[in-house]
């Protein structure tokens, strides 16, 4: 079975996909979505997880690794068969270990991870903490860094930048929140800054609208955003996508913890999206950007 999951991990890497641990459920619209705060990925599944070009850091405590063995190992330990059988068991175990090391190194993960659980029994599962998971590259950094405030004219904006290199499945470089005053009313916005590609056309990106979503421990809720609330333009080396949030969108960004925003474009490389865990302090920053308008 381990060989099949290693093959799966290689396929995940070849397709340029990211991995996260979760449970598939139906949302209010009947669509299948992933709740990434539930589910387990133990044993061979954990090795398939390593195939992700990005590996969700929030999944680290739901990954379980253990030593792999040939059933003959148990015969060897319990019945102490002749030396020939013992050597066969050792040879099989060495082959499995060599296969794992080659796969782990190929996936860009530190092979020292194996030493963490080699002293554990065959039937015990080892879970890494976040610090070790990041140091050993079992998981990668969150896609977006911490939110921060900066002045802009007479107002202030809140922003979060992409962490690490962009992949074809995640091309948003920065998200920015701010507000504008129109006819005495305060209008909240969020801006997605996307590096320009040869095929980048703002009109193609915005015509299908967007989805703002947030997750609880059991459900995902979606706040649809119409295409009429979105506009796009090219600015030097970036394509800027500005989305008018409305009251519902403002409440999601300033009150919920697990938040995401995706443009409903049929891009072959995947959606343009932001996805993040927003702390209480960061929500205060976003709230401030919605109160101090130009």
C-alpha positions, 0 to 999 in steps of 0.5 A, spaced: 500 500 500 505 504 501 508 504 494 501 506 491 501 512 496 508 514 494 505 514 486 500 518 488 504 523 492 508 523 485 502 524 481 500 530 486 507 533 485 507 532 477 500 536 477 503 542 481 497 541 486 497 543 493 495 538 499 491 540 506 488 535 510 480 536 511 473 533 510 469 533 504 462 536 506 456 539 502 455 547 503 448 550 503 449 551 495 450 543 494 457 544 492 462 539 495 467 543 499 473 541 504 473 543 511 480 543 513 480 543 520 477 536 520 479 529 518 486 525 519 491 523 514 495 517 517 500 512 515 501 512 508 496 517 507 501 522 510 507 520 505 502 522 499 501 529 503 508 530 502 507 530 494 504 537 495 507 543 491 505 547 497 503 543 504 498 546 508 501 548 515 495 548 519 494 540 517 501 538 521 497 536 527 492 531 523 498 528 519 501 521 523 507 518 521 510 511 523 515 506 521 513 501 515 514 494 515 513 487 512 509 482 516 515 477 516 518 482 521 513 480 526 514 473 525 521 474 526 520 478 533 515 473 536 517 466 533 525 468 532 525 464 526 532 462 523 537 467 520 535 466 513 528 469 515 531 474 519 535 476 513 529 476 509 525 481 513 531 485 514 532 486 507 525 488 506 525 493 511 531 496 508 528 496 501 522 500 504 527 505 508 531 506 501 524 507 497 522 512 503 528 516 503 529 517 495 521 519 495 522 524 501 528 527 498 525 528 491 519 531 494 524 537 497 523 534 505 528 533 510 529 526 510 531 527 517 524 526 519 525 519 519 529 519 525 523 522 529 519 516 529 524 510 528 524 509 535 517 508 536 513 501 535 510 499 528 503 500 531 504 507 534 503 514 530 508 520 530 505 527 530 510 533 528 509 540 532 509 546 527 516 548 528 519 541 526 514 541 521 516 547 518 524 546 519 523 539 516 519 542 510 514 537 511 509 543 511 510 550 508 509 557 510 502 559 510 501 562 503 500 569 506 503 573 511 501 577 517 496 583 516 499 590 517 497 597 516 500 603 512 498 610 511 495 612 504 494 619 502 489 621 508 487 614 509 490 608 511 490 601 508 491 594 511 495 589 507 497 582 507 503 579 502 504 572 499 509 568 502 514 565 498 514 563 491 508 563 487 505 557 484 500 556 478 495 555 483 496 561 487 498 567 483 495 573 488 501 577 490 498 581 495 491 583 498 489 590 501 483 593 504 481 600 504 474 604 504 472 610 499 467 615 501 461 616 496 456 621 497 457 621 504 457 613 505 463 609 507 464 603 501 469 598 503 473 594 498 478 589 498 484 589 492 487 583 489 494 584 486 496 579 481 503 579 477 501 580 470 502 574 465 502 575 457 494 572 457 492 577 463 486 580 461 482 584 467 475 583 463 476 576 463 477 575 470 471 579 473 465 577 469 463 571 473 463 574 479 467 572 486 465 568 492 467 570 499 467 565 504 468 563 511 469 557 515 466 554 522 468 548 525 463 544 521 460 548 515 463 553 510 458 559 508 459 563 502 457 570 500 456 571 493 459 577 490 456 580 483 461 581 477 458 588 477 461 589 484 468 588 481 473 592 476 480 590 474 485 594 471 493 593 469 498 597 473 505 597 471 507 589 473 500 588 476 493 586 474 489 590 480 482 587 481 478 591 486 472 588 489 466 592 493 464 588 499 458 591 502 456 590 509 456 583 509 463 582 506 465 587 511 462 583 517 466 577 514 473 580 514 472 583 521 469 578 525 470 571 522 477 567 523 478 563 517 476 567 511 477 566 503 476 570 497 476 567 490 474 570 483 470 565 479 474 565 473 475 559 469 482 559 469 486 553 467 491 554 472 486 555 478 482 560 481 485 567 483 484 567 491 486 569 498 485 564 504 488 565 511 487 565 518 485 572 521 487 573 528 484 578 533 489 584 532 489 583 524 481 584 524 482 590 528 487 593 522 482 591 517 476 594 521 481 600 521 482 600 514 474 600 513 473 606 517 479 611 515 477 613 508 479 617 502 
